[in-house]
Each structure stands twice: as structure tokens, then as C-alpha cells.
Amino acid sequence: MKKFMLISISSLLALIGVGFFGISTAQDYGYTFGFLGMQEDAHRFTAIQMPDSVPDVVALIKTIYGVDDIIEQLPFVAARNAFLLADAYYGHGSADQELTYEIQPSVIGKILHGSKNFEAFYQKVRINIIGYLIENNYSNFNDQPYPQGNSAIVAQSGDFKILENITQDDGLDTLLKAKLEVFRSDFANLKKFGNYLNFKKIAIDAEEYSDLGTLFMFKNEQDLRGLGYELISWKSRINTDPDYRRHNIMTAFSNIGNVRLIKPGEIFSLTHELHYSPYAGDGSKPFVDGYATLGGVVEMVYGGGLCGVGTAFYQGTLTNLGLALLKYRAHSIYYRNLYEAEINGIVILEPGLDATVYDPYFDVKVQNIRDYPIIVVFNFDGLSGSVEQMFTLSKAQDRGSFEYVGTYKKGGLKCFTREINGENRTNCYGQIKNF
């Protein structure tokens, strides 16, 4: 038989605070009352039935006060929301499970206070968790976060801009949509009365962590900026190359993936990523025949002009300190009209910053030596006169430098030296001319 008792409203609230949010059951509820000051109602008594569930408590308070919209009538009673959240997912089943990560109540309150709407709140919570995953070497980020396509992310005016957001859900979205449903359904009231509530931490247990699967490290520009990513190094040029060369550069950029993550410790081999073989059978696009310089002789070969991709990658990653250069070689003949470009906003006219690729002999190979992913972006639509871009996004600490030092002759060669990230690099050429 259920018990009946005579109780004041202030006692009722105290009872709710202890009985429903007390030590023995606190893990099962979303947040508690932070303000119970209703002394003026202490004279109000009623015969009540002790509630068995959260909805019963909500109905009980409504009955006592004779109102439908508690939030508008009573400033302390974001109670409806408190109880609804108590009945949400947050603490259920987690009391005896090992927690992998948790966002503390104070952080939740700050995020809520600083968010204009639920979408902004959701995005900040997601990035809070993504930041934790990066710091703890989560290995299952999608290394091709965008579908193959040109200009999903662009570099402009010394900054970057994302033009195509990712709308697809991943495992973290599935988890957060369940955990944050109450915030979504009544965000305005939760934000309005958040100062009166002590939020329960948002926790991810070990089982949930293992079920996250492949995640998008970022889905939009706000995500990347929230993670502290900046435009670090970039190369661009107006591409007026012959048709075959423009086709092969565009095809290579597409085969690489246009937007890629180089994960911590990962070695990125450009020749491997080009998918050079016409018989790869992996869905990559084929190249066409074109001219290439082999042993000082210009020949028509399959994939001719791919050195333009090697040069773009070398120049675009040149001053990113997070990418250690493992393998690289310049040409023996320098073609001004093919390799001159703008690097980090500086127009490069002197030779010395080109790169040759010819699998398996010549490659541009780098390794991410940071403990966070570095993003590389390749943009070119294949049209004559279009901008060809290659750039990197990472943290401010990765910003290096380069400076032209000078030139000298060595035998029949002309050599050019630059100081790149504090070290001198010299390339020498037998010929310097237009193609």
C-alpha cells in the first residue's frame, strides 16, 4: 500500500532533493535543485501520495500549485526540466561501469550559458569530447573526412574556409543525440534557469567508447576552429598547363582524397596515395599519357606531369613543422612556368622548390610528428586558368618559415639555397627554362 502524508511544499522540495537526488540514487538523475527558497509557501499543506516515478513528481508539483506551465510561474522550478532530465539517459546503468570520459557539471553549465541555441550547445559538447579523444590518441578518425570533391575547404587571405559541411552522423552523434535529448527538447528553459540547477556530468563509459567506431574529427568550420586549427602552410598558382598535365593533377588530387587527415605518427607517401597503376581496381581514376623528364630526356609516359603533384605537396607542406620530411628530390631540369607559385603569400620566382615523383624511385614522403592529426587539402578543378591549391591545417606551434639565401655555380650546375625551418636546403639544376 502506498503511503500518504501531510507535507509542506518546502519539505516536499527538500524531500525530492534528498530522496530523488541523494547519495544512494544520485547517479540516476540528470541534475538537482540549486535553489529551494520557497519559505512563503511553507504554510501550504496538502495530502499527497508519495510518487513512484519522475512523471509522478512533475504531476504532483503541478497539482499543488494548480498551474500547467511551472517554468513561467515559479522561477525556481525548472523542476519539470530537472525531472525530465533525471529520466533521460545520462546516469542510467553507469554506476558500476568504468567511465572513459566525463564532462563535469561546471563545464556543462558554462557550455550551456555560452550557447545561443541547442545546435551550438551540441557542437561544443561534441568538440569537447573530440578534443579528449585526440589527446588520448583515438585511432579511428576518418582519414578522408569529405567525399572526393574539389574545394570543400579553401585557403583564402591567409585563412581557411569550409564551404561544404559534413551532415552524415557517426557513432558519436548517435550517442550524443540520446544523451542530449532533454537539452534539445527544452533548451530555452534549461538555459533560462540553468543557474538554479546542478547538472549531472555527461559520461561515456568503456562500452560506449568501444562502440564509437569511425568518427569525423571535424564536420564544419566551427569544429576545426574550436579544436585550435589554423592555416599553417599553403601553396597556390594559376594553372595554365597543357591539357594532359591539368587532367593528371586533378585526377591525382581526387585519388588522394582532396581532404585528408595525416594521423599522429603516420607516414604519408605521395606516390602511394596517387594510385598510379591503371590496373589498381580500387575505384581510383586513371591518368592519361603526357610528357615527363626521365634521365634528362623528355618522353611521353603514362601519368606524365605528376611531378606537378609532387611539387604542390612539397611546397604546400614546406613550412609545417609538424610534418617531418623523410624523402624528397628535385628535378635536374627546372621549368619556370610549371613550378613557380605563391607560397605562404610570397611569390616564388627563384628555382629550388620543385619535387619529382616516380614510383618506386622518387617520392615526397612526410611523417606527422605531432600528437594530433594534421589536415592536408588538395584543390584543383582541372580547368585552364583555375587556381591550384595545396595547404595544411594544424596548430599555431607548427608554423615554420623559409627564406631565400642565394645562388652559386657548381661545375655545370646552378644551385639555389633556402633556409627552411631553420635549416639550409640546396637544389642544383643543369638547365633552367620554360617547358
C-alpha positions as CSV (number, residue, x, y, z in Angstrom):
1,M,0.0,0.0,0.0
2,K,1.3,3.5,-0.9
3,K,1.8,5.9,2.0
4,F,0.0,9.2,2.4
5,M,1.4,12.1,4.4
6,L,0.8,15.8,5.2
7,I,3.8,17.8,4.0
8,S,4.7,21.4,3.3
9,I,5.9,22.4,-0.1
10,S,9.3,23.4,1.2
11,S,9.6,20.0,2.9
12,L,8.5,18.4,-0.3
13,L,11.2,20.0,-2.2
14,A,13.7,19.1,0.4
15,L,12.4,15.5,0.2
16,I,12.8,15.5,-3.5
17,G,16.3,16.9,-3.2
18,V,17.3,14.2,-0.8
19,G,15.2,11.2,-1.8
20,F,15.5,11.6,-5.5
21,F,18.9,13.1,-5.7
22,G,20.5,11.8,-2.6
23,I,23.7,9.8,-2.3
24,S,22.1,6.4,-3.0
25,T,20.4,7.4,-6.2
26,A,22.3,10.5,-7.5
27,Q,23.8,8.6,-10.4
28,D,20.4,8.0,-11.9
29,Y,19.4,11.6,-12.3
30,G,20.4,14.5,-14.6
31,Y,20.6,17.4,-12.2
32,T,19.3,18.6,-8.9
33,F,17.8,21.8,-7.4
34,G,20.2,24.5,-6.7
35,F,17.6,26.8,-5.1
36,L,14.8,25.8,-2.8
37,G,13.9,29.1,-1.3
38,M,10.1,29.0,-1.0
39,Q,9.5,29.9,2.6
40,E,6.5,31.9,1.7
41,D,4.8,28.7,0.7
42,A,5.6,26.9,3.9
43,H,2.0,27.3,5.1
44,R,0.7,25.4,2.2
45,F,-0.1,21.8,3.1
46,T,-1.8,19.1,1.2
47,A,-2.3,15.4,1.4
48,I,-0.1,13.8,-1.1
49,Q,0.8,10.4,-2.4
50,M,4.5,9.7,-2.4
51,P,5.5,9.5,-6.0
52,D,6.9,6.4,-7.6
53,S,8.4,7.9,-10.7
54,V,9.7,11.2,-12.1
55,P,6.5,12.0,-14.1
56,D,4.5,11.5,-10.8
57,V,6.7,14.1,-9.2
58,V,6.1,16.6,-12.0
59,A,2.3,15.9,-11.8
60,L,2.5,16.3,-8.1
61,I,4.1,19.8,-8.2
62,K,1.6,20.9,-10.9
63,T,-1.3,19.7,-8.7
64,I,0.0,21.6,-5.6
65,Y,0.4,24.8,-7.5
66,G,-2.5,24.5,-9.8
67,V,-0.6,25.6,-12.9
68,D,0.3,23.9,-16.2
69,D,3.4,25.9,-17.0
70,I,5.5,25.6,-13.9
71,I,8.5,27.3,-15.5
72,E,6.7,30.6,-16.2
73,Q,5.0,30.6,-12.8
74,L,7.9,29.7,-10.5
75,P,11.4,30.9,-11.1
76,F,13.0,28.1,-9.0
77,V,11.0,25.3,-10.6
78,A,13.0,24.4,-13.7
79,A,11.8,21.3,-11.8
80,R,9.9,20.0,-14.7
81,N,13.1,20.0,-16.8
82,A,15.2,18.7,-13.9
83,F,12.9,15.7,-13.5
84,L,12.7,15.1,-17.3
85,L,16.4,15.1,-17.5
86,A,16.5,12.8,-14.5
87,D,14.5,10.3,-16.5
88,A,16.8,10.7,-19.5
89,Y,19.8,8.6,-20.4
90,Y,22.7,10.2,-18.5
91,G,23.2,8.1,-15.5
92,H,21.3,5.0,-16.3
93,G,23.4,1.9,-16.0
94,S,26.7,3.7,-15.4
95,A,27.0,3.4,-11.7
96,D,29.0,0.2,-11.8
97,Q,30.7,0.8,-15.2
98,E,34.1,2.1,-15.8
99,L,33.9,5.7,-17.2
100,T,36.2,6.5,-20.1
101,Y,35.4,10.2,-20.2
102,E,33.1,12.7,-18.5
103,I,32.2,16.3,-18.9
104,Q,31.9,17.8,-15.4
105,P,28.8,19.7,-14.3
106,S,30.6,23.1,-14.2
107,V,31.7,22.7,-17.8
108,I,28.2,21.7,-18.9
109,G,26.9,24.9,-17.2
110,K,29.5,27.0,-19.0
111,I,28.8,25.5,-22.4
112,L,25.0,26.0,-21.9
113,H,25.5,29.6,-20.8
114,G,27.6,30.4,-23.8
115,S,25.4,28.7,-26.4
116,K,22.7,30.7,-28.3
117,N,20.7,27.6,-29.2
118,F,20.8,23.8,-28.9
119,E,22.8,23.3,-32.1
120,A,25.6,25.5,-30.8
121,F,25.4,23.6,-27.4
122,Y,25.6,20.3,-29.2
123,Q,28.5,21.3,-31.3
124,K,30.5,22.5,-28.3
125,V,29.8,19.3,-26.4
126,R,30.9,17.2,-29.4
127,I,34.1,19.1,-29.8
128,N,34.8,18.9,-26.1
129,I,34.7,15.1,-26.5
130,I,36.6,15.1,-29.8
131,G,39.4,17.1,-28.1
132,Y,39.6,14.5,-25.4
133,L,39.8,11.7,-28.0
134,I,42.6,13.5,-29.8
135,E,44.6,14.0,-26.6
136,N,44.2,10.3,-25.8
137,N,45.3,9.1,-29.3
138,Y,41.9,7.9,-30.6
139,S,43.0,5.9,-33.7
140,N,39.7,5.6,-35.6
141,F,39.2,9.1,-37.1
142,N,38.1,9.1,-40.7
143,D,41.2,10.0,-42.7
144,Q,39.2,11.0,-45.7
145,P,36.6,13.2,-43.9
146,Y,35.0,14.6,-47.1
147,P,33.8,12.8,-50.2
148,Q,36.2,13.2,-53.1
149,G,35.5,16.7,-54.5
150,N,37.2,20.0,-55.2
151,S,37.1,23.0,-52.8
152,A,35.3,21.5,-49.8
153,I,37.8,23.6,-47.8
154,V,39.7,26.5,-49.4
155,A,42.5,28.8,-48.4
156,Q,42.0,32.5,-48.8
157,S,43.6,35.7,-47.5
158,G,45.8,33.8,-45.1
159,D,43.0,31.9,-43.6
160,F,40.8,28.9,-44.4
161,K,37.1,28.5,-45.0
162,I,34.9,25.4,-45.1
163,L,32.4,25.5,-47.9
164,E,30.9,22.0,-47.6
165,N,29.9,20.7,-44.1
166,I,29.6,17.0,-43.3
167,T,26.0,16.2,-42.5
168,Q,26.4,12.4,-42.0
169,D,26.1,11.1,-38.5
170,D,28.8,9.0,-36.9
171,G,28.9,6.9,-33.7
172,L,29.4,9.9,-31.5
173,D,26.4,11.7,-32.9
174,T,24.3,8.6,-32.3
175,L,25.4,8.6,-28.7
176,L,25.1,12.3,-28.0
177,K,21.6,12.5,-29.6
178,A,20.4,10.1,-26.9
179,K,22.3,11.8,-24.1
180,L,21.3,15.4,-25.0
181,E,17.7,14.8,-26.0
182,V,16.4,16.7,-23.0
183,F,18.5,19.7,-23.8
184,R,17.2,19.6,-27.4
185,S,13.5,19.3,-26.3
186,D,13.5,22.2,-23.8
187,F,16.7,24.2,-24.5
188,A,15.3,27.7,-23.8
189,N,14.1,26.9,-20.3
190,L,17.2,24.9,-19.4
191,K,19.3,27.9,-20.4
192,K,17.0,30.4,-18.7
193,F,17.1,28.5,-15.3
194,G,20.5,26.9,-15.6
195,N,21.9,28.9,-12.7
196,Y,19.4,27.1,-10.4
197,L,20.5,23.7,-11.4
198,N,23.4,21.4,-10.6
199,F,23.9,19.5,-13.8
200,K,25.0,15.9,-13.8
201,K,28.2,15.1,-15.7
202,I,27.9,13.7,-19.2
203,A,29.7,10.4,-19.1
204,I,30.9,7.9,-21.7
205,D,31.6,4.5,-20.3
206,A,34.0,1.9,-21.7
207,E,31.4,0.0,-23.6
208,E,30.1,3.2,-25.3
209,Y,33.7,4.2,-26.1
210,S,34.4,0.9,-27.8
211,D,31.2,1.3,-29.9
212,L,32.1,4.7,-31.3
213,G,33.6,3.4,-34.5
214,T,35.0,5.6,-37.2
215,L,34.5,9.2,-36.3
216,F,34.7,12.5,-38.2
217,M,37.3,14.6,-36.4
218,F,35.5,17.7,-37.7
219,K,32.3,18.3,-39.5
220,N,32.4,22.1,-40.1
221,E,34.5,25.2,-39.8
222,Q,33.4,25.8,-36.2
223,D,34.7,22.4,-35.2
224,L,38.2,23.0,-36.6
225,R,38.4,26.4,-35.0
226,G,37.2,25.0,-31.7
227,L,40.0,22.5,-31.8
228,G,42.5,25.2,-32.4
229,Y,43.3,24.5,-36.1
230,E,44.7,27.2,-38.4
231,L,46.0,27.6,-41.9
232,I,49.7,26.9,-41.4
233,S,51.4,26.4,-44.8
234,W,50.0,26.8,-48.3
235,K,50.8,26.9,-52.0
236,S,48.7,28.3,-54.8
237,R,49.2,29.0,-58.5
238,I,47.1,29.8,-61.6
239,N,47.3,26.6,-63.6
240,T,47.7,27.1,-67.4
241,D,49.5,23.8,-68.0
242,P,48.8,21.6,-71.1
243,D,45.6,19.6,-71.0
244,Y,47.2,16.2,-70.1
245,R,49.0,17.8,-67.1
246,R,45.9,19.5,-65.8
247,H,44.0,16.3,-66.1
248,N,46.6,14.3,-64.3
249,I,47.0,16.8,-61.4
250,M,43.2,17.0,-60.9
251,T,43.0,13.2,-61.1
252,A,45.8,12.8,-58.5
253,F,44.2,15.2,-56.1
254,S,40.9,13.3,-56.4
255,N,42.7,9.9,-55.9
256,I,44.4,11.3,-52.8
257,G,41.0,12.3,-51.5
258,N,41.2,16.2,-51.7
259,V,40.9,16.4,-47.9
260,R,42.9,14.0,-45.8
261,L,44.0,13.5,-42.2
262,I,47.5,12.5,-41.5
263,K,47.3,10.9,-38.1
264,P,49.9,11.1,-35.4
265,G,52.9,9.1,-36.3
266,E,51.6,8.3,-39.8
267,I,54.0,8.3,-42.7
268,F,52.3,9.8,-45.8
269,S,53.8,8.6,-49.1
270,L,52.6,10.7,-52.0
271,T,53.4,8.1,-54.7
272,H,51.4,5.5,-52.7
273,E,48.5,7.9,-52.4
274,L,48.4,8.8,-56.2
275,H,47.2,5.3,-57.1
276,Y,49.4,5.4,-60.2
277,S,48.7,2.0,-61.6
278,P,45.9,2.0,-64.3
279,Y,45.1,-1.5,-63.1
280,A,44.6,-0.7,-59.4
281,G,41.0,-1.8,-59.4
282,D,40.3,0.3,-56.3
283,G,37.9,2.8,-57.7
284,S,40.6,5.4,-58.3
285,K,40.6,7.4,-61.6
286,P,43.1,6.6,-64.3
287,F,45.7,9.0,-65.6
288,V,46.5,9.9,-69.2
289,D,49.7,9.8,-71.2
290,G,51.8,13.0,-71.0
291,Y,55.3,14.3,-71.2
292,A,57.8,13.8,-68.4
293,T,61.5,14.3,-68.0
294,L,63.3,10.9,-67.4
295,G,67.1,11.0,-67.1
296,G,67.3,14.4,-68.7
297,V,65.2,13.3,-71.7
298,V,61.6,14.4,-72.2
299,E,59.4,11.4,-73.0
300,M,55.7,10.6,-73.4
301,V,54.7,8.3,-70.5
302,Y,51.6,7.2,-68.6
303,G,50.8,9.8,-65.9
304,G,53.1,12.5,-67.4
305,G,53.1,15.7,-65.4
306,L,52.5,14.1,-62.0
307,C,55.6,15.9,-60.8
308,G,53.2,18.9,-60.6
309,V,51.5,17.0,-57.7
310,G,54.8,16.3,-56.0
311,T,55.8,20.0,-56.3
312,A,52.4,21.1,-55.0
313,F,52.7,18.7,-52.0
314,Y,56.3,19.7,-51.2
315,Q,55.5,23.5,-51.5
316,G,52.2,23.2,-49.6
317,T,53.8,21.4,-46.6
318,L,57.1,23.2,-46.8
319,T,56.7,25.2,-43.5
320,N,54.6,22.9,-41.4
321,L,56.8,21.9,-38.5
322,G,54.6,19.0,-37.7
323,L,55.4,17.2,-40.9
324,A,58.9,15.8,-40.9
325,L,60.3,15.4,-44.5
326,L,61.5,11.9,-44.9
327,K,62.1,11.6,-48.7
328,Y,62.4,14.2,-51.4
329,R,64.2,15.0,-54.6
330,A,64.2,18.0,-57.0
331,H,64.4,17.8,-60.8
332,S,67.6,18.0,-62.8
333,I,65.9,20.5,-65.2
334,Y,63.8,23.3,-63.8
335,Y,60.8,24.5,-65.7
336,R,59.9,28.0,-64.6
337,N,56.4,28.1,-66.0
338,L,55.5,24.8,-64.3
339,Y,56.9,25.3,-60.8
340,E,56.7,29.0,-59.9
341,A,54.0,29.6,-57.4
342,E,52.9,31.6,-54.4
343,I,53.9,30.0,-51.1
344,N,52.5,31.4,-47.8
345,G,51.5,34.5,-49.7
346,I,55.0,35.1,-51.2
347,V,55.5,34.9,-54.9
348,I,58.4,32.4,-55.7
349,L,60.4,33.2,-58.8
350,E,63.8,31.6,-58.0
351,P,64.2,27.9,-58.6
352,G,64.7,25.4,-55.9
353,L,61.3,24.4,-54.6
354,D,60.2,21.7,-57.1
355,A,59.8,18.0,-56.5
356,T,59.9,14.9,-58.7
357,V,57.9,11.7,-58.2
358,Y,58.4,8.5,-60.0
359,D,57.4,5.3,-58.2
360,P,59.3,3.5,-56.8
361,Y,62.4,5.7,-57.0
362,F,61.3,9.2,-56.2
363,D,58.7,10.2,-53.7
364,V,57.7,13.1,-51.4
365,K,57.2,11.4,-48.1
366,V,56.4,13.1,-44.7
367,Q,55.6,11.9,-41.2
368,N,53.3,13.5,-38.7
369,I,55.4,14.0,-35.6
370,R,52.7,15.7,-33.6
371,D,50.2,14.0,-31.2
372,Y,47.2,15.3,-33.2
373,P,46.1,14.9,-36.8
374,I,47.3,17.3,-39.5
375,I,44.9,18.1,-42.3
376,V,46.2,18.3,-45.9
377,V,44.0,19.7,-48.7
378,F,44.3,19.5,-52.5
379,N,42.1,21.7,-54.7
380,F,42.0,21.9,-58.5
381,D,39.1,21.6,-60.9
382,G,41.3,20.8,-63.9
383,L,40.3,23.9,-65.9
384,S,42.9,26.1,-67.6
385,G,43.3,29.3,-65.6
386,S,41.8,27.9,-62.4
387,V,43.6,28.2,-59.0
388,E,45.5,25.1,-57.9
389,Q,45.9,24.9,-54.1
390,M,47.6,22.7,-51.6
391,F,47.7,23.6,-48.0
392,T,47.8,22.3,-44.4
393,L,45.7,22.9,-41.3
394,S,47.1,22.3,-37.8
395,K,48.1,24.1,-34.6
396,A,49.9,27.5,-34.4
397,Q,53.0,25.9,-33.0
398,D,53.6,24.2,-36.4
399,R,54.1,27.5,-38.3
400,G,57.6,27.5,-39.7
401,S,59.4,29.8,-42.1
402,F,61.5,29.9,-45.3
403,E,63.9,32.5,-46.7
404,Y,65.9,32.7,-49.9
405,V,69.6,32.7,-49.2
406,G,71.3,32.8,-52.6
407,T,72.7,31.1,-55.6
408,Y,76.1,29.7,-56.7
409,K,77.5,27.6,-59.5
410,K,78.9,24.1,-59.0
411,G,80.6,22.7,-62.1
412,G,78.0,23.0,-64.9
413,L,75.1,23.3,-62.4
414,K,73.4,26.3,-60.9
415,C,72.5,25.9,-57.3
416,F,69.9,27.6,-55.1
417,T,69.8,27.7,-51.3
418,R,67.0,28.5,-49.0
419,E,66.7,28.4,-45.2
420,I,63.7,26.3,-44.5
421,N,62.5,26.0,-40.9
422,G,66.0,26.9,-39.6
423,E,67.9,24.6,-41.9
424,N,69.5,25.2,-45.3
425,R,68.4,23.2,-48.3
426,T,70.1,23.4,-51.7
427,N,69.0,22.2,-55.1
428,C,71.1,22.3,-58.3
429,Y,70.0,22.2,-61.9
430,G,71.6,21.5,-65.2
431,Q,69.1,23.6,-67.1
432,I,66.6,26.3,-66.1
433,K,64.0,27.2,-68.8
434,N,60.3,27.2,-69.7
435,F,58.6,24.0,-70.7
